[in-house]
Amino acid sequence: MHELGIAMRIAEIATRVARQEGVKKVDAVLVEVGELSGIVPEALLFSFESAIKNSFLENSRLEINLISASAKCSRCQTVFRPEGFFSLCPVCEGVDCEILSGKELFIKSLVSENGK
């Protein structure tokens, strides 16, 4: 399960940033995950709980915003929602399609409900 390694890295980055900013408690870590990233959101949530045990983030929650996949056909310029990395264009059945979104994984923000 590669989500554990990802969760550990998210926790590491969130801890570093919080400490640099003088934040005493992080209530939530907000992440954006693309549909085509290969990450299973439920597994990431479960892994995050393990990754933050006995750490600065121990009582924090992970909130995931799922980013929809979109692609653009190079032939007819149609923008569509692909079913995977190698989807045909639904209009012209072209194979040369560029993934526009859905591969993302990034920390969007840290939430501290009591300020610093």
Phi, psi and omega in degrees: 000105181286348178297330179296315177298320178293316179298321179295320179291320176300315180297319180297313181294315181299319178296314181299313181295316180301315181293320178298325182270359179075022179282129182274330183213131176255120179276325181209148172245120181262125179235153175247130184231125179282148179301330183261012183286343183086006181262132176267112184308317181297321179290324178293318177300313179298316181294325180299320178302320178288321184294331184260000180301132179059037180229177176306327183266010191312322181260016179276158174244155176257127176245129185247127172255117181276126180264125180292149177278144172215151181219162180229130179283130179288334182281306187250359177069013178290132173262129185214170177265109181285156177266354179184188182291335185240055179271143174281151175296132181288346181265305185250359183061025176293151182257347182269084183239138180259130176285122180267323179207161178119354179257001188291154167203110177205157176277120181276315180193167173247139181247126175235103187293337180257024185072221180273000000 
